[in-house]
Amino acid sequence: MMNITATTPDVSILIVAYNSHAIIAACLGSIPAACTRHTYEVLLIDNGDGASADVVVAAFPSVKIVLSRGNVGFAAGNNLLAAQAKGRHLLLLNPDVVLKPDAVDRLLEATKTYPYASAWGGVTLDHNDRPDLGNTVQIPSLKEMLSRTLGRSSAALRNNATVAADAEVEVMSGSFVMFSRSAWDEADGLDERYFLYCEEVDLFHRLAQRGHSFWRIASSLANHDIGHGEASSPNRELYLNAGVIQFTRLHWSKIDSLLAFFLIWLSSLQRVILGWLFGWFKPNLSTAGKKQRLVALRPNYWRHGYDPQRGLLARLRR
């Protein structure tokens, strides 16, 4: 039974679904055991074909369904949910996340341990219960982009050392992260100029500029089936890089943004070439090359970020 209050819950759990009907029950079913010591409400918007909302209405009648306006994207979807949420905190939760017991309670308890923070996130795990790539998110930088062209990700190396203990971080994945309502409202929520990916990075960046701090809580755990099981999808990589370029277009100089585009494209092209040359005896190189194929060979799809007139967003809305 859901621990829900009709007045002001401790946390509002916000879920933006998109063709998630096969996995949404597992996500929602994990919430009661994850939040037994606090009050909460769950709000969901279906940006897809409506099948996810149908499952929720039938099996989880206490979940509040917010009417969709079509596929408006992750940022706009969460903003619509937040506008109707009543909680003191807002927890962004992907439909492909299954919470471990006490996961939400641990985040809410962390608000007392780290009361000066404005966001608290958990550690996401793969199907083998090992920390996944969601724990290596960082603010984009030319240094990190250059390190990837040299075949070494400084972000991954740095973050793998910190997931075993609580840590102050600069950004966390939007798949499983909780914000104070006051911080969310101060920043006016997510920037709707993003469609998918990097919108939470933008929010953390803007909050940090206002002096806010953020903590990842090691005891708050959840399994994350990244990309609905398509973590290596070439299309997913297109959207990831469009999100990064959108960030650079909004926050960097034009020259730095162009350099970011070149470094991302060069890194992707390197992986494609290595996959072609050596993938026959090194399967990991073949997988990496296939993953980056569209990024390397279709740069006009993502180089404009989420410009409504060019690139991915323009193609999506035709």
Disulfide bonds with the S-S distance in Angstrom:
none
